[in-house]
């Protein structure tokens, strides 16, 4: 199943298409979008074909990367094309909050589905992509994960994990940007110019994440290793605890999770 089609190539769909293009030839990649000018521009960039939804629906892997509020109608529109097919194909849903069962109901028949939750760092090849598979063979799953290898880390998870962990991975970058901005603001308040403050905030959080991933140490231990007795860091940590920063982060993830559940209804 070498041909890959995308229905919807906005920010996320376009990022995934760019990653897939690194694994497949231009002749095997089909892009569809409304307005078509978006898919035409990306197709020119990637050296592949811009097409309509029906042609994209004829591919081996069909990524449907549209907003949750329109995915049902998009799936209903391509359902006749899918029903006529006698070859093997896999439908890939990229819509937040939309369950695999909802996808099948919208299409009107049972079919292999992979539901994914990618996050925006796929734009730089550092994304996290959670994938829940239904009716997909081991070979198809391996091929699919290979297709997205250039986008970041792909994890095979249950659909429940899409709803729970997907809230962290999907929404988490926004929370990280808020924290980066706040750290930069703090540095500016201490007299650092804005450009350097932003750069240092970004590099500090990136380095902290790499340290945690590379060492495998508990996050609390890593925090303790920075906090000298009576030092400036523990004073800052105490200020964060006083401001209930930890509780605010927990509440943010929970609020996003509850919203995701509503999107699926």
QUIFENZI-V857437 format. One record per residue. N is the residue number from 1. RES is the residue in one letter. SS is DSSP state (~ for helix, > for strand, _ for the rest). PSI is psi as a letter, one per 20 degrees, with the letter a starting at -180 (NA if undefined). NEAR is the number of other C-alpha atoms within 12 Angstrom. Layout:
n=N res=RES ss=SS psi=PSI near=NEAR
n=N res=RES ss=SS psi=PSI near=NEAR
This chain:
n=1 res=X ss=_ psi=m near=22
n=2 res=X ss=_ psi=h near=27
n=3 res=X ss=_ psi=p near=33
n=4 res=X ss=> psi=p near=42
n=5 res=X ss=> psi=q near=47
n=6 res=X ss=> psi=p near=49
n=7 res=X ss=> psi=o near=49
n=8 res=X ss=_ psi=o near=44
n=9 res=X ss=_ psi=l near=37
n=10 res=X ss=_ psi=b near=31
n=11 res=X ss=~ psi=g near=24
n=12 res=X ss=~ psi=g near=35
n=13 res=X ss=~ psi=g near=40
n=14 res=X ss=~ psi=h near=38
n=15 res=X ss=~ psi=g near=32
n=16 res=X ss=~ psi=h near=49
n=17 res=X ss=~ psi=h near=48
n=18 res=X ss=~ psi=h near=39
n=19 res=X ss=~ psi=g near=33
n=20 res=X ss=~ psi=h near=38
n=21 res=X ss=~ psi=h near=35
n=22 res=X ss=_ psi=i near=23
n=23 res=X ss=_ psi=h near=26
n=24 res=X ss=_ psi=q near=29
n=25 res=X ss=_ psi=r near=22
n=26 res=X ss=~ psi=h near=26
n=27 res=X ss=~ psi=i near=20
n=28 res=X ss=~ psi=j near=30
n=29 res=X ss=> psi=p near=44
n=30 res=X ss=> psi=p near=45
n=31 res=X ss=> psi=p near=53
n=32 res=X ss=> psi=q near=42
n=33 res=X ss=_ psi=q near=35
n=34 res=X ss=_ psi=o near=23
n=35 res=X ss=_ psi=q near=18
n=36 res=X ss=~ psi=h near=21
n=37 res=X ss=~ psi=h near=19
n=38 res=X ss=~ psi=g near=23
n=39 res=X ss=~ psi=h near=36
n=40 res=X ss=~ psi=g near=26
n=41 res=X ss=~ psi=g near=22
n=42 res=X ss=~ psi=h near=33
n=43 res=X ss=~ psi=h near=31
n=44 res=X ss=~ psi=h near=18
n=45 res=X ss=~ psi=g near=18
n=46 res=X ss=~ psi=i near=28
n=47 res=X ss=_ psi=k near=23
n=48 res=X ss=_ psi=a near=30
n=49 res=X ss=> psi=p near=31
n=50 res=X ss=> psi=p near=35
n=51 res=X ss=_ psi=a near=31
n=52 res=X ss=_ psi=r near=26
n=53 res=X ss=~ psi=h near=36
n=54 res=X ss=~ psi=g near=30
n=55 res=X ss=~ psi=h near=25
n=56 res=X ss=~ psi=h near=35
n=57 res=X ss=_ psi=i near=42
n=58 res=X ss=_ psi=j near=38
n=59 res=X ss=_ psi=r near=34
n=60 res=X ss=_ psi=g near=31
n=61 res=X ss=> psi=p near=41
n=62 res=X ss=> psi=o near=43
n=63 res=X ss=> psi=p near=46
n=64 res=X ss=> psi=n near=48
n=65 res=X ss=_ psi=m near=41
n=66 res=X ss=_ psi=r near=31
n=67 res=X ss=_ psi=q near=27
n=68 res=X ss=_ psi=h near=27
n=69 res=X ss=_ psi=i near=18
n=70 res=X ss=_ psi=i near=23
n=71 res=X ss=~ psi=h near=34
n=72 res=X ss=~ psi=g near=30
n=73 res=X ss=~ psi=h near=20
n=74 res=X ss=~ psi=g near=32
n=75 res=X ss=~ psi=h near=38
n=76 res=X ss=~ psi=h near=25
n=77 res=X ss=~ psi=h near=21
n=78 res=X ss=~ psi=i near=29
n=79 res=X ss=~ psi=g near=28
n=80 res=X ss=~ psi=h near=19
n=81 res=X ss=~ psi=g near=23
n=82 res=X ss=~ psi=h near=34
n=83 res=X ss=~ psi=h near=23
n=84 res=X ss=~ psi=i near=15
n=85 res=X ss=_ psi=p near=18
n=86 res=X ss=_ psi=i near=11
n=87 res=X ss=_ psi=r near=16
n=88 res=X ss=_ psi=p near=25
n=89 res=X ss=_ psi=r near=34
n=90 res=X ss=> psi=p near=38
n=91 res=X ss=> psi=p near=42
n=92 res=X ss=> psi=o near=47
n=93 res=X ss=> psi=p near=46
n=94 res=X ss=_ psi=j near=42
n=95 res=X ss=_ psi=p near=39
n=96 res=X ss=_ psi=p near=41
n=97 res=X ss=_ psi=i near=36
n=98 res=X ss=_ psi=o near=39
n=99 res=X ss=_ psi=r near=38
n=100 res=X ss=~ psi=h near=36
n=101 res=X ss=~ psi=h near=27
n=102 res=X ss=~ psi=h near=27
n=103 res=X ss=~ psi=g near=37
n=104 res=X ss=~ psi=h near=30
n=105 res=X ss=~ psi=h near=20
n=106 res=X ss=~ psi=h near=26
n=107 res=X ss=~ psi=h near=29
n=108 res=X ss=_ psi=j near=21
n=109 res=X ss=_ psi=r near=20
n=110 res=X ss=_ psi=p near=22
n=111 res=X ss=_ psi=r near=29
n=112 res=X ss=_ psi=p near=29
n=113 res=X ss=> psi=p near=39
n=114 res=X ss=> psi=o near=42
n=115 res=X ss=> psi=p near=45
n=116 res=X ss=> psi=q near=46
n=117 res=X ss=> psi=n near=46
n=118 res=X ss=> psi=r near=43
n=119 res=X ss=_ psi=r near=38
n=120 res=X ss=~ psi=h near=29
n=121 res=X ss=~ psi=i near=28
n=122 res=X ss=~ psi=h near=33
n=123 res=X ss=~ psi=h near=25
n=124 res=X ss=~ psi=j near=18
n=125 res=X ss=_ psi=j near=25
n=126 res=X ss=_ psi=k near=26
n=127 res=X ss=> psi=r near=29
n=128 res=X ss=> psi=p near=36
n=129 res=X ss=> psi=o near=41
n=130 res=X ss=> psi=p near=38
n=131 res=X ss=> psi=p near=37
n=132 res=X ss=> psi=p near=37
n=133 res=X ss=> psi=q near=35
n=134 res=X ss=> psi=o near=29
n=135 res=X ss=_ psi=k near=23
n=136 res=X ss=_ psi=p near=26
n=137 res=X ss=_ psi=r near=17
n=138 res=X ss=~ psi=h near=13
n=139 res=X ss=~ psi=g near=13
n=140 res=X ss=~ psi=g near=26
n=141 res=X ss=~ psi=g near=29
n=142 res=X ss=~ psi=g near=18
n=143 res=X ss=~ psi=g near=24
n=144 res=X ss=~ psi=g near=43
n=145 res=X ss=~ psi=h near=32
n=146 res=X ss=~ psi=h near=23
n=147 res=X ss=~ psi=h near=32
n=148 res=X ss=_ psi=j near=39
n=149 res=X ss=~ psi=h near=28
n=150 res=X ss=~ psi=i near=29
n=151 res=X ss=~ psi=h near=35
n=152 res=X ss=> psi=b near=27
n=153 res=X ss=> psi=p near=26
n=154 res=X ss=> psi=p near=30
n=155 res=X ss=> psi=p near=31
n=156 res=X ss=> psi=o near=26
n=157 res=X ss=_ psi=r near=23
n=158 res=X ss=_ psi=r near=22
n=159 res=X ss=~ psi=h near=27
n=160 res=X ss=~ psi=h near=24
n=161 res=X ss=~ psi=h near=26
n=162 res=X ss=~ psi=g near=38
n=163 res=X ss=~ psi=h near=37
n=164 res=X ss=~ psi=f near=27
n=165 res=X ss=~ psi=h near=30
n=166 res=X ss=~ psi=h near=37
n=167 res=X ss=~ psi=g near=35
n=168 res=X ss=~ psi=g near=31
n=169 res=X ss=~ psi=h near=33
n=170 res=X ss=~ psi=g near=35
n=171 res=X ss=~ psi=h near=31
n=172 res=X ss=~ psi=g near=27
n=173 res=X ss=~ psi=h near=25
n=174 res=X ss=~ psi=g near=21
n=175 res=X ss=~ psi=h near=23
n=176 res=X ss=~ psi=h near=26
n=177 res=X ss=~ psi=h near=20
n=178 res=X ss=~ psi=g near=21
n=179 res=X ss=~ psi=g near=24
n=180 res=X ss=~ psi=g near=24
n=181 res=X ss=~ psi=g near=23
n=182 res=X ss=~ psi=g near=21
n=183 res=X ss=~ psi=g near=28
n=184 res=X ss=~ psi=g near=28
n=185 res=X ss=~ psi=h near=23
n=186 res=X ss=~ psi=g near=20
n=187 res=X ss=~ psi=h near=21
n=188 res=X ss=~ psi=g near=20
n=189 res=X ss=~ psi=h near=13
n=190 res=X ss=_ psi=j near=12
n=191 res=X ss=_ psi=j near=13
n=192 res=X ss=_ psi=q near=18
n=193 res=X ss=_ psi=q near=16
n=194 res=X ss=~ psi=g near=20
n=195 res=X ss=~ psi=g near=16
n=196 res=X ss=~ psi=h near=18
n=197 res=X ss=~ psi=g near=24
n=198 res=X ss=~ psi=g near=25
n=199 res=X ss=~ psi=g near=21
n=200 res=X ss=~ psi=h near=24
n=201 res=X ss=~ psi=g near=28
n=202 res=X ss=~ psi=g near=23
n=203 res=X ss=~ psi=h near=18
n=204 res=X ss=~ psi=g near=20
n=205 res=X ss=~ psi=h near=23
n=206 res=X ss=~ psi=g near=19
n=207 res=X ss=~ psi=h near=14
n=208 res=X ss=~ psi=g near=21
n=209 res=X ss=~ psi=g near=20
n=210 res=X ss=~ psi=h near=17
n=211 res=X ss=~ psi=g near=19
n=212 res=X ss=~ psi=g near=18
n=213 res=X ss=~ psi=g near=14
n=214 res=X ss=~ psi=h near=12
n=215 res=X ss=~ psi=h near=13
n=216 res=X ss=_ psi=j near=14
n=217 res=X ss=_ psi=q near=17
n=218 res=X ss=_ psi=q near=14
n=219 res=X ss=~ psi=h near=17
n=220 res=X ss=~ psi=h near=13
n=221 res=X ss=~ psi=g near=14
n=222 res=X ss=~ psi=h near=19
n=223 res=X ss=~ psi=g near=19
n=224 res=X ss=~ psi=h near=16
n=225 res=X ss=~ psi=i near=15
n=226 res=X ss=~ psi=h near=19
n=227 res=X ss=_ psi=n near=18
n=228 res=X ss=_ psi=q near=14
n=229 res=X ss=_ psi=p near=11
n=230 res=X ss=_ psi=j near=12
n=231 res=X ss=_ psi=a near=14
n=232 res=X ss=~ psi=h near=13
n=233 res=X ss=~ psi=g near=17
n=234 res=X ss=~ psi=h near=18
n=235 res=X ss=~ psi=g near=16
n=236 res=X ss=~ psi=g near=20
n=237 res=X ss=~ psi=g near=22
n=238 res=X ss=~ psi=h near=17
n=239 res=X ss=~ psi=h near=14
n=240 res=X ss=~ psi=g near=19
n=241 res=X ss=~ psi=h near=15
n=242 res=X ss=~ psi=h near=13
n=243 res=X ss=_ psi=i near=13
n=244 res=X ss=_ psi=l near=14
n=245 res=X ss=~ psi=g near=20
n=246 res=X ss=~ psi=g near=17
n=247 res=X ss=~ psi=h near=14
n=248 res=X ss=~ psi=h near=17
n=249 res=X ss=~ psi=g near=23
n=250 res=X ss=~ psi=g near=17
n=251 res=X ss=~ psi=h near=17
n=252 res=X ss=~ psi=g near=22
n=253 res=X ss=~ psi=g near=28
n=254 res=X ss=~ psi=g near=22
n=255 res=X ss=~ psi=g near=18
n=256 res=X ss=~ psi=h near=28
n=257 res=X ss=~ psi=g near=29
n=258 res=X ss=~ psi=h near=18
n=259 res=X ss=~ psi=g near=19
n=260 res=X ss=~ psi=h near=28
n=261 res=X ss=~ psi=h near=22
n=262 res=X ss=~ psi=h near=17
n=263 res=X ss=~ psi=h near=21
n=264 res=X ss=_ psi=i near=24
n=265 res=X ss=_ psi=NA near=16
